[in-house]
């Protein structure tokens, strides 16, 4: 066979073959490099996308909460035996208020244009916060069944309702029994040993003082649950915290009102409604005299209200013999909506549910003791209390010769100042209501529950950092 590269055209053929092979090699090399580069870029981008995707999906990191599955004796059984919650002196059967996830019976009468025409008004009892909070927590968007991921552990013990069953006519050992049994159960769980209870919290619809009995005399009030060493490690959210909170484990959150909206629009519409209210009364007091405390602050307030000139004050008599039914939110809202200021003196304790009823009605609260609000509700009310309230010293009210100090003080607030404070009060409404627990609220709306959860998570995280810093310091010494 003739050699293709020999002859007169052989040199040309050789040159063409050589050039063709060189071009093919260069083409292949360039495409291979391009291919390798493309694959490398895909891998990098894919990794970055996975990282970004994880951070976008896990928005709950740092906010996970684990709910202990307590034995039913600590919560469900309390509701099933709700007849034990009712005292002979109670106006209503307490079982009524356990309905609708603790909101109580729904208000059916929307006459007089007082309440918004929605299904969001209930006859809510002020002591039902244990149940309301637990049911809201069940729908918390960052729950986890893996306690190792949790930033906080929720203990759904109905401490307030459990204590109510045994407050009157029972020995201290009976009042304390559930508390002892609870801490025994908790300390046997692996979650406890993680931070020895510092990351645990519970909620009570009673004031903190009710769980701080200092002796074992049967005549002493309440239980000693918060004095148990294990309980001290946990945080309690209650309707009134202890002012002597040396362990920094008590936090006040709002009393439940009767308004439980399910959408942000409902809240916004109610706020607009309160801005348009005509308020003929300068100030209002809803409450009753304390028969065992003659000459008390309340007596002075009621007297000044009744003696005020030009009917500038409206007194809503909430005593058993009074003409007002203060348990009906329709009656309370009707009066508060017509008032510029609402007086909020201490009662059996420093705080009152009426504080939050007045805010809900756009009525500027007037306080007579800093423990009624300023030293409480730090997660829910502004630090600068002059923006939303007026303070009149209870001591000056009793000591001053003028019988009309309240009227004089409030009449001295200019219309511009009134308007500014009222607008601030109305802006607070979303922060002090507990929304309907069956529907998750729209983005951007934070209610009393949301702020409480955010507050306790921050507190626990701060404690966690302190513990880690101490451990680092100890390691450096060693």
Helices and strands as residue ranges (DSSP letters): H 10-57, E 65-67, G 72-74, H 76-80, G 82-85, G 94-98, G 100-102, G 111-113, H 129-138, G 147-149, E 152-154, H 159-164, H 172-187, H 190-195, E 200-204, G 208-211, G 225-227, H 229-233, E 235-238, E 250-252, H 264-275, E 281-287, H 297-306, G 309-311, E 313-317, H 329-336, E 339-344, H 354-360, E 364-367, G 370-372, G 385-387, E 389-391, H 394-399, H 405-411, H 415-432, H 448-477
